[in-house]
Amino acid sequence: AVFIAADASRFPIRNEQLDTVLVYGVLHHLADPGAACREISRVLKPGGSYIGQENNETIFRKIFDLLQFIFPQWQEEAGPEATISADRFREWFRETPVEIDSETSVFLPPHLCNMMSLAVSHRSLVFTDRIARAIPFLRNQGGVILVRGNKS
């Protein structure tokens, strides 16, 4: 595997050169995440995969924001799209040959997870993800959106 760090608005890579593009927690910082999505599509080979994770647009976001205000866990400056929905990803990739699939994860606030040991936190996340994904109303309300795209 080869990893590069590059400007998301113009990857220094020729068209259709990469088997996989991993963009993890970056798009919500960008001024134009849609441009980065078009770049992802441009550099992927046919049959290639995009894998990403971003802050999800969720009904629980106000709780997270309140906890983050009272007990900051990290300092972050997001772009104009601090949270991203599955529909937004589909919109950004709509005019590309990349088909998007997504699910959400992390139904516990990071503040709570940070109070647990790593093992307990992991088991708690797995348990709450399993339960929340089984409930139709909660299924898409996890704190992060996990995105997979495949280029036809």
VENQUICOR-V382291 format. One record per helix or strand. SS is the DSSP state (@ for helix, = for strand). FROM is the first residue (numbers start at 1). TO is the last residue. Records with the same first field share a line. If there is no record, write none. Layout:
SS=FROM-TO, FROM-TO
This chain:
==18-24, 44-56, 84-84, 98-105, 144-151
@=27-29, 33-43, 61-70, 86-93, 110-113, 118-134
